[in-house]
Amino acid sequence: MKSVFDKLTIGIVLLALALTGTLCSGSTHPSTHQLTASPTSVNFGSLALNSTITQTITLTNTGTGVLQIQNVALSGSSAFAVTGWSGQMSLQPSGSLQLGIRFTPTAPTSYSGFLTVSSNAQSDEVVALAGAGAARGE
């Protein structure tokens, strides 16, 4: 007849084996949500007034879990606009999304802004934007 101590020991060993199998299979590791933007800043340089130029920013899920992109927003100057964003979406690990950032200066001045991408990653991804408007002949 086994003692309570023996039964407890067997239970602990079985529990340890079960947990080890679960940890080895990776099912108890939380997925990592990581979003990376490339490039991390865009300088459009000097552009003639009312002209438009577009640069591409690539957003990549560099984590191991499915990334939920909830929002893409611009702040700062209205001379910047986003193309290629149609609303909330999922990115599989290693998946990417390309966004266009248009710059259209309307006055001979410096412009700055930020593209902020909100997702289920630990923090928002922020891309700095800069450019300048130049009168013709400058």
Buried (B, 14 or more C-beta within 10 A) or exposed (E): EEEEEEEEEEEEEEEEEEEEEEEEEEEEEEEBBBBBBEEEEBBBEEBBBEEEBEBEBEBBBBBBBBBBBEEBEBEBBEBBEBEBBEEEBEBEBEEEBEBEBBBBBEEBEEBBBBBBBBBBBEEBBEBBBBBBBBEEEE
